[in-house]
Every structure is written in C-alpha cells, then in structure tokens.
C-alpha cells in the first residue's frame, strides 16, 4: 500500500522534477521531434508537457504508467499545435512522390498500370523476426523521417497514433480524398524505403541468430 | 474490363483506402478479385498490412535513442519546472 502511494507523483513529497526530466525527457523529445520535425518546437512541447503535468498532478492516479500519462499530455499538445497551424495553412501535399509511384507501373501496352517486373515488390524474408532487431527500428524511423513534412504529419497521426481518418482530416484541415492520396503515397514510399534499406541484400547477416 | 478487374496500380490504392475504412463493397470485391490472381499485389498488400498492423503500432517505434535532449535543454526545462512549482 505504502509502495503504491510513493509512486504517485501527485503527492507532494514525491515531486521529483529531476527524475521526470532524466527518465522521460529524451523519450518525450524524440516522440515530439519525430512528429513535428522541429527541434526547438519539440523542446518547447516537452517543457509544456511537464508544466501541464505539474498542474494536473491529481489527475494521475496510477492507472497507467507515468510515461504513458505524460505521453498522453504531449500528444494532446501536438494535436493542438496541428489544429492551430492547419487552420492557417492546410497540410495538403499532393506533389509528393507522384513520379515515384508512376515509376513502379507500366506506362502503356497490354500491362498498362501493372507492376514493372523488376521494380515490383520483392519477397520479405522473416519479416516478423525483424521486429526484434534494434537496427530494424532505426531503419524504419529513418524512413519515416524522410517523408515530406506535411505527409509525415498525416502519416504519424493516422498510422502511429491511430487517429481515425475523419479526425485527421479535421485536425489538419484536409479533404478526405487528399488524405487518401497522401496516405497511399506515404505507405508506398515507406514500403519501398524499408525494402531497400532493410529487406534488401545481406538481410540474413543482420538478423539475430 | 475496369469495372470488374482493377489494374495493379488501382488495386494497391484500393487497399490503402480500405485501411482507412473508406472502401465500398463493390471496390472491396474488385480488390479481392484482383488479389486472387496477382502474386505481386498479394505480396505488396501483405507487406503494407505488416507495416500497418505490426511495425507502425509497436511501442518500440517511439523508443528511438538517436535523438536526445541536450544537457542544456534539460537543465533549462528543469529550471522552468521548479520555477513554476509552488507548493
């Protein structure tokens, strides 16, 4: 009983900002940076998250871990930021990779819009096993960070944060059809990047024994 | 022909739309029909599903240690937290 109490950050004698920053600072910063692509804004968000957590300390009741509680606060801050900047300028980016999309498919002939054999999807060996390899995560994070900024915002909201499509459209001020185009191109680009950089050659050598 | 059988280019677009819950029954059938006959699209769809269901929802994706808060930023943030904490 006393143990659960001492873990509750809302109790006065457990206010440990040093521990907060050292335990969760890097995680929250990485979380914000991968979504906002702006180090100083990400830093500000981390700071605001801690301040908000401090104010609403009583709402943390140990139901979830401290980390996911803080992450929830940060997510809301990021959503607010998107909502605000989406009102000023919609997040639409339709230029992105349309050429790359074209390059995978036959342009004409009987097989028009079918895969060009040599640039079609390759077999991914041991995909499930990759999840246990830290290098796989570095690769996929790198691929996500290469998506253009607006597309990255759409993609991280929908695919990583699991926000419903309608809600993403509202937040970022884009239409349904623009959302679908952006998501499709982002998925296609990510698939290609992961294939090239992870499932490509020498994959066997990198898998854990 | 298009009515019944989408091209590969269209099929992969349909799959993406299906993941966002925006595919009508007719297009769902067209997609399934195409996948029955197309090895490369089956492979593509499986890979996208893997990314969508497994990799992108995995908590490890957010555990990147490639980027860290600088020591300066940490002490700045710490200072501001303490400043704002009024017992």
Interface residues (C-beta under 8 A of the other chain):
Chain A: X12 X15 X17 X18 X20 X21 X22 X25 X26 X27 X29 X30 X31 X33 X34 X43 X46 X47 X50 X51 X54 X101 X104 X105 X112 X113 X114 X115 X120 X121 X123 X124 X127 X128 X131 X137 X138 X140 X141 X158 X159 X160 X162 X164 X165 X176 X179 X180 X183 X184 X187 X188 X190 X191 X194 X195
Chain B: X7 X8 X9 X10 X12 X13 X16 X17 X19 X20 X21 X22 X40 X41 X43 X44 X47 X48 X50 X51 X52 X54 X55 X56 X57 X58 X60 X61 X62 X63 X64 X65 X66 X67 X68 X69 X73 X74 X76 X77 X78 X80 X81 X82 X84 X85 X87
